[in-house]
Amino acid sequence: MDKKEHFRHELKYEINYENYLILRQRLRYVMKPDVHTGSDGCYRIYSIYFDNMNDKALREKINGVLGREKFRIRYYNNDFSYIMLEKKRKDNYLCRKYAAALTEAECRDILSQNTKWMLRHKEPLIRELYVKMQYQRLRPRIMVSYFREPYIFKAGNVRITFDSDIRTSLYQFPCLGMGAHSILAADTPQTIILEVKYDDFLPEIISTLLQMNGIYRQAFSKYGISRRFG
């Protein structure tokens, strides 16, 4: 099976700073930092989410629709040399992600709604977005950015991340690069989101390390909290 189409489990937890420090110390004994991080062990993610005038993606999230999808454009550390179009398909706690590379010029065309070229693109995902921009009226809606501290564990293909400083472009039309117009989207600057992703099983050693009082699984959406302002 193609890896892009492989279902993965995705669990989310909102934790405080104290629990973050404890969990990070525990996980570092058995997990390795992602090789793509900088010297501080983090990188900043920028995601431009698509939705329509009826807020289809947002309402499906709020209403708990089990089978739903979101389109987003993602890049890292304000580096436009590596830009991906992604579709995230979610079925309860199972997820799969499709991705296709975009050039900076292609990305800017999509954001400015110069899109006719997409229908002839070699990547099926780019053609799919074009079609849904026509009949679902999907449009770039909002920019969300945050710091991510990722760790990996080979058995079970486990990936654990701590996301912090979640910011949104608010009413500013999404474009490449988020400037001074971004605001904090989370409730407090100390809000940290723990995400646990794995394939078929979560190794017992990881499951044990994650057990702490006051930490409960919940449905958390960075796009959702970023849209609460409008």
C-alpha positions in Angstrom: 0.0 0.0 0.0 1.2 3.5 -0.8 2.4 5.2 2.4 0.5 8.4 1.6 -2.8 6.3 1.8 -1.9 4.4 5.0 -4.3 5.0 7.9 -2.7 6.3 11.1 -4.0 6.8 14.6 -4.0 10.3 15.8 -4.5 11.2 19.5 -4.5 14.8 20.8 -4.1 16.2 24.3 -4.1 19.8 25.7 -1.4 20.0 28.4 0.1 22.6 30.6 3.7 23.7 30.7 4.6 21.6 33.8 3.3 18.4 32.2 5.1 19.3 29.0 8.5 19.5 30.8 7.8 16.1 32.6 6.7 14.3 29.4 9.5 15.7 27.3 12.1 14.5 29.8 10.5 11.0 29.8 10.3 10.7 26.1 13.8 11.8 25.5 15.1 8.6 27.1 13.6 6.4 24.4 12.7 8.6 21.4 14.8 10.6 19.0 14.3 14.2 17.8 13.2 14.6 14.2 16.3 15.2 12.0 14.6 18.2 10.3 14.6 20.3 13.5 16.9 23.2 14.2 19.4 23.5 17.0 16.5 24.2 19.4 14.8 21.0 18.5 11.9 22.8 16.9 10.6 24.2 13.6 7.8 26.5 12.8 4.9 25.2 10.7 2.7 27.5 8.5 -0.6 26.1 7.3 -3.0 27.9 5.0 -6.4 26.2 5.3 -9.2 26.1 2.7 -12.9 26.4 3.4 -16.0 27.8 1.6 -18.5 30.6 2.3 -20.6 28.1 4.3 -17.6 27.0 6.5 -18.0 23.4 5.4 -14.7 22.2 6.9 -15.3 24.1 10.2 -18.9 23.0 10.6 -18.0 19.3 9.9 -15.4 19.6 12.7 -17.8 21.2 15.1 -20.6 18.8 14.4 -18.3 15.8 14.7 -18.7 14.4 11.2 -16.8 11.1 11.3 -15.7 11.2 7.6 -14.3 14.6 6.7 -11.5 16.2 4.9 -9.5 19.4 4.9 -7.2 21.0 2.3 -4.2 23.0 3.4 -0.9 24.4 2.0 2.0 23.8 4.4 5.5 25.1 4.6 8.2 25.5 7.3 10.3 28.2 8.9 9.1 30.7 6.2 11.1 28.7 3.7 9.3 28.8 0.3 11.6 26.2 -1.3 9.6 23.3 0.1 5.8 23.8 -0.1 3.2 21.0 0.1 -0.5 20.9 -0.8 -2.1 18.4 1.6 -5.5 16.8 2.0 -6.1 15.4 5.4 -8.9 12.8 5.5 -10.2 11.8 8.9 -12.4 9.0 10.0 -12.9 9.2 13.8 -9.4 8.8 15.3 -7.9 7.4 12.1 -6.3 9.7 9.6 -4.6 9.5 6.3 -2.8 12.3 4.4 -2.3 12.9 0.7 0.4 15.4 -0.4 1.7 17.0 -3.5 4.7 19.4 -3.9 4.0 23.0 -5.1 6.4 25.5 -6.4 6.4 29.0 -4.9 4.9 30.3 -8.1 2.1 27.7 -8.1 1.3 28.4 -4.5 1.1 32.1 -5.1 -1.2 31.5 -8.1 -3.5 29.4 -6.0 -3.7 32.0 -3.3 -4.5 34.7 -5.9 -7.1 32.3 -7.4 -5.3 32.1 -10.7 -6.1 28.4 -11.0 -6.9 27.2 -14.6 -3.5 25.6 -14.9 -4.3 23.2 -12.0 -6.7 21.2 -14.1 -3.8 20.1 -16.3 -1.4 19.4 -13.5 0.3 16.0 -13.4 -0.5 15.7 -9.6 -4.0 14.2 -9.0 -4.3 16.1 -5.7 -3.8 19.5 -7.3 -6.4 18.6 -9.9 -8.8 17.5 -7.2 -8.4 20.8 -5.3 -9.1 22.7 -8.5 -12.4 20.8 -9.0 -13.4 21.4 -5.4 -12.5 25.0 -5.7 -15.1 25.1 -8.5 -18.0 23.1 -7.2 -17.5 23.4 -3.4 -16.2 27.0 -3.8 -13.2 26.2 -1.6 -11.0 29.3 -1.0 -7.8 30.0 1.1 -9.4 31.0 4.4 -6.9 31.5 7.1 -3.2 31.1 8.0 -2.3 29.2 11.2 1.3 28.9 12.5 2.9 27.2 15.5 6.2 25.8 16.9 6.5 22.1 16.7 8.9 19.9 18.8 8.8 16.4 17.3 10.1 13.0 18.4 10.1 9.7 16.6 10.2 6.0 17.7 10.8 3.3 15.1 8.5 0.6 16.4 4.9 1.3 15.4 6.2 4.3 13.4 5.4 6.6 16.4 5.6 10.3 16.1 5.0 12.5 19.1 4.9 16.3 18.8 4.5 19.2 21.2 2.9 22.3 19.5 3.0 25.7 21.0 2.6 29.4 20.2 -0.4 28.7 18.0 -1.1 31.9 16.0 -3.6 32.9 13.4 -3.8 35.5 10.6 -7.3 36.5 11.8 -9.0 38.5 9.1 -5.9 39.1 6.9 -6.2 37.3 3.5 -3.9 34.3 3.6 -0.6 34.8 1.8 2.9 33.4 1.9 4.5 34.6 5.1 2.8 35.7 8.3 3.8 39.1 9.5 2.9 41.4 12.4 -0.8 40.8 11.9 -0.9 37.4 13.5 -2.5 37.0 17.0 -2.4 34.2 19.6 -5.2 31.7 18.8 -4.9 29.5 21.9 -6.4 30.4 25.3 -3.1 31.2 26.8 0.6 31.6 25.7 1.3 28.5 27.8 -1.2 26.2 25.9 0.7 23.2 24.5 -0.9 20.5 22.3 0.5 17.0 22.5 -0.1 14.9 19.4 0.5 11.1 19.3 0.5 9.5 15.9 1.2 5.8 15.1 0.4 3.1 12.6 -1.1 -0.2 13.8 0.0 -0.2 17.4 1.4 2.1 20.1 4.3 0.4 21.9 3.7 -0.3 25.6 6.8 1.7 26.6 5.5 4.8 24.9 2.0 4.3 26.3 3.4 3.9 29.8 5.5 7.1 29.5 2.4 9.1 28.4 0.3 8.2 31.4 -0.1 11.2 33.7 -2.9 12.4 36.0 -4.9 15.2 34.4 -4.1 14.4 30.8 -7.1 13.3 28.8 -7.6 12.7 25.1 -9.7 15.3 23.3 -10.7 16.6 19.9 -8.5 19.6 19.3 -8.4 21.5 16.0 -5.9 24.2 15.4 -8.0 25.4 12.4 -11.1 25.4 14.7 -9.6 27.5 17.5 -8.1 29.9 14.9 -11.6 30.4 13.3 -13.3 31.4 16.6 -12.4 35.0 15.9 -14.3 35.0 12.6 
